[in-house]
């Protein structure tokens, strides 16, 4: 699931269009950043030798959305259905059209309205057969397990450079890319 080519290409195209029109500028050290990030990714994806286009999709999309200014906004806790969908549904490219340049939030909202609150956990037939245990497990993972992992990982990294994320963990990670470094908000509110 790493590196959806159409979604990543769209994000790159949006950023390049902003550079082309003068809305954004490349950082002065972009060549050095590209070399360092390329080295880190080559080390991390050593088993994918010969495929320098492999990226970590969540990290890539998060970094690009910050550069573009189209980061998805976490829904209000008062809209429980949308909040659960935000944490349990895939990171569809439409999430990155909710705000920022050429925003079209109606696309993701129309799609989410077609689904129930718990559809991101698994097919309706599966959740109906497995019952409340599956729903409980998925909600625990999204709202308790993952946040605890992020918090304990963050506090367990004293002395480590968090700028590059946690490629060292070889597990769930947020990696800083394209000059966008990991922030505390990425740990607590991914």
Buried (B, 14 or more C-beta within 10 A) or exposed (E): EEBBEEBBEBBEEBBEBBEEEEEBEEEEEEEEBEEEBEEBBBEBBEEBEEEEEBBBBBBBBBBBBBBBBBBBEEBEEEEEBBBBBBBBBEBBBBBBBBBBBEEEBEBBEEBBEEEBBBBBBBEEEEBEEEEEEBBEEBBEBBBEBBBEBBEEBBEEBEEEEBEBBBBEEEEEBBBBBBBBBBEEEBBEEB
